[in-house]
Every structure is written in structure tokens, then in C-alpha cells.
Amino acid sequence: MAKNFNSNTTNNDEWLTPPEILRALGPFDLDLAAPIVRPWGMAARHYTKEDDGMAQPWEGASG
């Protein structure tokens, strides 16, 4: 049975990484393009489009 990873069921501009993929990848320190309403946790810190994540400081583990 094929698995559907389409998280954009409301036809908006937000696409969410499915929680089972996030669990497989491990914890994230920062999501700089998080949706305003998050149906599941994605990272320890979040920036939404209202925060303009590209203009904010990025902190956390890398590599």
C-alpha cells in the first residue's frame, strides 16, 4: 500500500514534513519556515512567515 505524504490538503502555501519522517531524522533545533499553527512539533524553536525567518538569527547544532 502506497503512503501519501501530501500534507497540503487545504491547498495553501504551507507544506509540512510528516511526523514519522521528523521522528526518523531526529530532533531539530530550529524551523525557520514553520506554519503559524503546527499540528505536531517540528523543532525546539520556530520562525513563521510573520517572523521573517530569513531575517532572524539562526542558532543551533549544525552538521
C-alpha positions as CSV (number, residue, x, y, z in Angstrom):
1,M,0.0,0.0,0.0
2,A,1.4,3.4,-1.0
3,K,1.8,6.0,1.7
4,N,0.5,9.5,0.9
5,F,2.9,12.2,2.3
6,N,0.8,15.1,0.9
7,S,0.4,17.4,4.0
8,N,-1.0,20.3,2.0
9,T,-4.6,19.1,2.0
10,T,-6.1,22.6,2.4
11,N,-4.4,23.9,-0.8
12,N,-2.4,26.6,0.9
13,D,1.2,27.6,0.7
14,E,2.3,25.5,3.7
15,W,3.8,22.1,3.3
16,L,4.5,20.1,6.5
17,T,7.1,17.3,6.9
18,P,5.2,14.3,8.1
19,P,5.8,13.5,11.8
20,E,7.1,10.0,11.0
21,I,9.9,11.5,8.9
22,L,10.7,14.0,11.6
23,R,11.0,11.2,14.1
24,A,13.3,9.2,11.8
25,L,15.6,12.3,11.3
26,G,15.8,13.1,15.0
27,P,15.3,16.5,16.8
28,F,15.8,19.8,15.1
29,D,16.9,23.0,16.9
30,L,15.2,25.5,14.5
31,D,12.5,25.6,11.9
32,L,12.8,28.9,10.1
33,A,9.7,28.3,7.9
34,A,7.2,26.9,10.4
35,P,3.5,27.2,9.9
36,I,1.7,29.5,12.3
37,V,-0.5,26.7,13.5
38,R,1.6,23.5,14.0
39,P,-0.4,20.2,14.2
40,W,2.7,18.5,15.5
41,G,6.1,19.6,16.9
42,M,8.8,20.2,14.3
43,A,11.7,21.8,16.2
44,A,12.7,23.3,19.5
45,R,12.3,26.9,18.1
46,H,10.2,28.2,15.3
47,Y,10.0,31.2,13.0
48,T,6.8,31.7,11.0
49,K,6.3,33.9,7.9
50,E,5.2,36.6,10.4
51,D,8.7,36.4,12.0
52,D,10.5,36.5,8.6
53,G,12.8,33.6,9.5
54,M,15.4,34.7,6.9
55,A,16.0,38.0,8.8
56,Q,16.3,36.3,12.2
57,P,19.4,34.8,13.9
58,W,19.9,31.1,13.3
59,E,21.2,29.2,16.2
60,G,21.5,25.5,17.0
61,A,23.5,22.5,16.1
62,S,24.8,22.0,12.6
63,G,26.3,19.1,10.8
